[in-house]
Amino acid sequence: GIAVIFPGLNTVSKVVITRIKTKKISAKDIIAYVNTGAPLDKAGAYGIQEIEALFIDEIEGDYDNVVGLPVNELKNILNNAV
């Protein structure tokens, strides 16, 4: 989700949904990945912009939303505010 506050005016909020389909991952690969420590500092235990992208089979929706900020939706909100 995203919310933009326009001081003295209004607040606009939107929900952006992105679906991720992962590949079938072996227990050995999961253990090896966890042992790297990489999933310990990430929401959802993976960063799609990093090596973990190897686990992704398909993205339906906004890639930037998965990274952390739905940039296109933010741009739409800001463009419609002017």
N, CA, C and O of each residue as an XYZ file, in Angstrom:
328
protein
N       0.816     -1.183      0.000
C       0.000      0.000      0.000
C       0.864      1.253      0.000
O       2.041      1.226      0.360
N       0.257      2.326     -0.405
C       0.955      3.613     -0.449
C      -0.030      4.705     -0.043
O      -1.214      4.648     -0.375
N       0.472      5.685      0.672
C      -0.339      6.837      1.051
C       0.500      8.093      0.858
O       1.676      8.140      1.220
N      -0.137      9.112      0.276
C       0.524     10.402      0.078
C      -0.331     11.451      0.771
O      -1.529     11.569      0.515
N       0.301     12.202      1.645
C      -0.392     13.257      2.390
C      -0.051     14.594      1.752
O       1.117     14.967      1.639
N      -1.091     15.309      1.337
C      -0.934     16.641      0.797
C      -1.350     17.612      1.897
O      -2.545     17.806      2.122
N      -0.384     18.228      2.589
C      -0.697     19.095      3.726
C      -1.749     20.153      3.368
O      -1.650     20.845      2.355
N      -2.748     20.248      4.231
C      -3.804     21.220      4.036
C      -4.829     20.815      2.990
O      -5.814     21.525      2.784
N      -4.617     19.697      2.333
C      -5.555     19.271      1.286
C      -6.194     17.929      1.657
O      -7.230     17.883      2.320
N      -5.566     16.856      1.224
C      -6.122     15.537      1.491
C      -5.029     14.474      1.529
O      -3.845     14.758      1.347
N      -5.460     13.267      1.766
C      -4.569     12.114      1.738
C      -5.102     11.150      0.692
O      -6.299     10.867      0.648
N      -4.215     10.655     -0.139
C      -4.597      9.673     -1.150
C      -3.874      8.379     -0.822
O      -2.656      8.366     -0.643
N      -4.632      7.288     -0.744
C      -4.005      5.995     -0.487
C      -4.488      4.979     -1.507
O      -5.625      5.043     -1.975
N      -3.632      4.061     -1.841
C      -3.916      3.017     -2.830
C      -3.302      1.706     -2.358
O      -2.317      1.677     -1.620
N      -3.917      0.638     -2.807
C      -3.365     -0.697     -2.587
C      -2.924     -1.224     -3.943
O      -3.683     -1.175     -4.911
N      -1.713     -1.720     -4.009
C      -1.180     -2.282     -5.243
C      -0.896     -3.756     -4.973
O      -0.187     -4.098     -4.027
N      -1.452     -4.615     -5.805
C      -1.276     -6.059     -5.611
C      -0.364     -6.610     -6.691
O      -0.567     -6.364     -7.880
N       0.635     -7.353     -6.266
C       1.537     -8.031     -7.178
C       1.630     -9.484     -6.741
O       1.865     -9.776     -5.569
N       1.444    -10.385     -7.685
C       1.527    -11.818     -7.377
C       2.866    -12.362     -7.861
O       3.320    -12.061     -8.964
N       3.481    -13.168     -7.009
C       4.771    -13.781     -7.310
C       4.594    -15.291     -7.314
O       4.038    -15.859     -6.375
N       5.063    -15.934     -8.364
C       5.069    -17.393     -8.406
C       6.522    -17.844     -8.295
O       7.366    -17.461     -9.106
N       6.799    -18.654     -7.291
C       8.172    -19.128     -7.108
C       8.370    -20.475     -7.802
O       7.422    -21.220     -8.049
N       9.617    -20.753     -8.101
C       9.974    -22.051     -8.661
C       9.932    -23.087     -7.545
O       9.954    -22.740     -6.364
N       9.873    -24.323     -7.915
C       9.972    -25.390     -6.925
C      11.421    -25.394     -6.436
O      12.358    -25.521     -7.223
N      11.581    -25.252     -5.124
C      12.914    -25.135     -4.534
C      13.153    -26.336     -3.622
O      12.305    -26.682     -2.799
N      14.289    -26.954     -3.774
C      14.599    -28.128     -2.954
C      14.913    -27.708     -1.520
O      15.309    -26.571     -1.265
N      14.733    -28.628     -0.604
C      15.069    -28.372      0.803
C      16.546    -28.010      0.926
O      16.908    -27.154      1.733
N      17.380    -28.641      0.149
C      18.830    -28.361      0.167
C      19.102    -26.904     -0.219
O      19.907    -26.228      0.422
N      18.428    -26.424     -1.270
C      18.610    -25.039     -1.707
C      18.068    -24.046     -0.675
O      18.656    -22.984     -0.468
N      16.962    -24.384     -0.034
C      16.395    -23.511      0.998
C      17.352    -23.403      2.171
O      17.611    -22.304      2.663
N      17.876    -24.524      2.620
C      18.819    -24.522      3.750
C      20.073    -23.728      3.392
O      20.569    -22.944      4.201
N      20.580    -23.934      2.182
C      21.776    -23.195      1.751
C      21.499    -21.691      1.731
O      22.342    -20.895      2.144
N      20.322    -21.308      1.252
C      19.961    -19.897      1.205
C      19.836    -19.318      2.607
O      20.368    -18.241      2.878
N      19.152    -20.005      3.486
C      18.994    -19.526      4.868
C      20.355    -19.400      5.548
O      20.590    -18.454      6.299
N      21.235    -20.336      5.290
C      22.565    -20.308      5.905
C      23.422    -19.130      5.442
O      24.412    -18.802      6.095
N      23.063    -18.490      4.334
C      23.811    -17.299      3.902
C      23.488    -16.100      4.782
O      24.245    -15.130      4.821
N      22.356    -16.168      5.495
C      21.927    -15.046      6.315
C      21.124    -14.012      5.539
O      20.567    -13.091      6.138
N      21.055    -14.146      4.217
C      20.370    -13.165      3.372
C      18.897    -12.947      3.729
O      18.436    -11.807      3.670
N      18.146    -13.976      4.093
C      16.717    -13.742      4.346
C      16.417    -13.088      5.695
O      15.269    -12.731      5.961
N      17.415    -12.928      6.535
C      17.168    -12.479      7.903
C      16.844    -10.991      8.020
O      16.314    -10.563      9.046
N      17.148    -10.197      7.002
C      16.891     -8.758      7.098
C      15.905     -8.272      6.037
O      15.924     -7.105      5.646
N      15.039     -9.188      5.575
C      14.120     -8.824      4.503
C      12.682     -9.183      4.862
O      12.416    -10.237      5.439
N      11.766     -8.294      4.515
C      10.343     -8.613      4.642
C      10.048     -9.711      3.629
O      10.405     -9.590      2.457
N       9.404    -10.772      4.071
C       9.113    -11.879      3.172
C      10.291    -12.803      2.962
O      10.174    -13.790      2.236
N      11.420    -12.512      3.574
C      12.631    -13.340      3.568
C      13.352    -13.417      2.220
O      14.210    -14.277      2.021
N      13.006    -12.518      1.297
C      13.766    -12.480      0.051
C      13.733    -11.076     -0.541
O      12.812    -10.297     -0.293
N      14.754    -10.777     -1.324
C      14.818     -9.509     -2.044
C      14.821     -9.815     -3.527
O      15.802    -10.345     -4.048
N      13.750     -9.493     -4.208
C      13.614     -9.862     -5.621
C      14.695     -9.220     -6.486
O      14.995     -9.724     -7.568
N      15.274     -8.134     -6.033
C      16.302     -7.444     -6.799
C      17.691     -8.028     -6.562
O      18.672     -7.558     -7.137
N      17.772     -9.035     -5.729
C      19.064     -9.646     -5.406
C      19.106    -11.075     -5.938
O      18.282    -11.441     -6.776
N      20.035    -11.872     -5.477
C      20.226    -13.239     -5.965
C      18.966    -14.086     -5.813
O      18.773    -15.062     -6.539
N      18.112    -13.708     -4.868
C      16.889    -14.465     -4.636
C      15.967    -14.463     -5.849
O      15.032    -15.260     -5.913
N      16.216    -13.585     -6.804
C      15.413    -13.557     -8.028
C      15.491    -14.894     -8.765
O      14.617    -15.220     -9.568
N      16.530    -15.652     -8.490
C      16.654    -16.975     -9.108
C      15.511    -17.903     -8.703
O      15.217    -18.869     -9.408
N      14.867    -17.615     -7.573
C      13.766    -18.446     -7.092
C      12.424    -18.065     -7.716
O      11.430    -18.762     -7.510
N      12.386    -16.978     -8.467
C      11.128    -16.453     -8.989
C      10.861    -17.018    -10.386
O      11.730    -17.003    -11.258
N       9.648    -17.511    -10.571
C       9.239    -18.061    -11.856
C       8.444    -17.031    -12.656
O       8.600    -16.927    -13.873
N       7.582    -16.264    -11.960
C       6.686    -15.354    -12.663
C       6.259    -14.201    -11.755
O       6.061    -14.380    -10.553
N       6.120    -13.019    -12.350
C       5.623    -11.845    -11.633
C       4.387    -11.357    -12.372
O       4.420    -11.133    -13.582
N       3.308    -11.196    -11.639
C       2.084    -10.644    -12.217
C       1.793     -9.340    -11.487
O       1.325     -9.344    -10.349
N       2.074     -8.232    -12.149
C       1.865     -6.939    -11.515
C       3.115     -6.089    -11.551
O       3.949     -6.219    -12.448
N       3.235     -5.223    -10.571
C       4.270     -4.195    -10.526
C       5.531     -4.693     -9.807
O       5.517     -4.917     -8.596
N       6.604     -4.860    -10.560
C       7.886     -5.301    -10.007
C       8.347     -4.364     -8.893
O       8.794     -4.821     -7.841
N       8.241     -3.054     -9.124
C       8.693     -2.082     -8.121
C       7.939     -2.231     -6.802
O       8.489     -1.942     -5.739
N       6.711     -2.671     -6.863
C       5.925     -2.911     -5.652
C       6.576     -3.995     -4.806
O       6.589     -3.906     -3.579
N       7.115     -5.015     -5.460
C       7.778     -6.106     -4.738
C       9.079     -5.608     -4.118
O       9.431     -5.994     -3.004
N       9.782     -4.760     -4.837
C      11.031     -4.194     -4.317
C      10.753     -3.353     -3.074
O      11.555     -3.333     -2.140
N       9.604     -2.654     -3.066
C       9.274     -1.900     -1.863
C       8.451     -0.644     -2.054
O       7.879     -0.136     -1.089
N       8.372     -0.123     -3.279
C       7.598      1.096     -3.510
C       6.962      1.022     -4.896
O       7.671      0.924     -5.897
N       5.635      1.069     -4.962
C       4.978      1.044     -6.266
C       5.144      2.393     -6.982
O       4.275      3.262     -6.909
N       6.261      2.542     -7.663
C       6.664      3.814     -8.263
C       5.622      4.328     -9.254
O       5.315      5.520     -9.253
N       5.078      3.461    -10.093
C       4.080      3.912    -11.075
C       2.844      4.466    -10.389
O       2.295      5.476    -10.831
N       2.397      3.827     -9.320
C       1.223      4.320     -8.597
C       1.529      5.652     -7.921
O       0.689      6.552     -7.917
N       2.717      5.784     -7.353
C       3.126      7.057     -6.759
C       3.119      8.167     -7.814
O       2.632      9.271     -7.567
N       3.662      7.860     -8.985
C       3.678      8.837    -10.078
C       2.256      9.244    -10.461
O       1.987     10.426    -10.679
N       1.339      8.270    -10.545
C      -0.060      8.576    -10.878
C      -0.696      9.483     -9.836
O      -1.391     10.441    -10.177
N      -0.459      9.183     -8.576
C      -1.030     10.000     -7.489
C      -0.513     11.441     -7.580
O      -1.282     12.397     -7.481
N       0.788     11.574     -7.770
C       1.383     12.907     -7.821
C       0.947     13.670     -9.069
O       0.717     14.877     -8.997
N       0.830     13.000    -10.198
C       0.385     13.659    -11.444
C      -1.057     14.123    -11.338
O      -1.411     15.169    -11.882
N      -1.894     13.362    -10.645
C      -3.300     13.728    -10.516
C      -3.530     14.801     -9.451
O      -4.624     15.357     -9.353
N      -2.510     15.087     -8.661
C      -2.632     16.083     -7.595
C      -2.451     17.497     -8.122
O      -2.873     18.462     -7.484
N      -1.833     17.620     -9.269
C      -1.541     18.957     -9.794
C      -2.658     19.499    -10.650
O      -2.558     20.614    -11.162
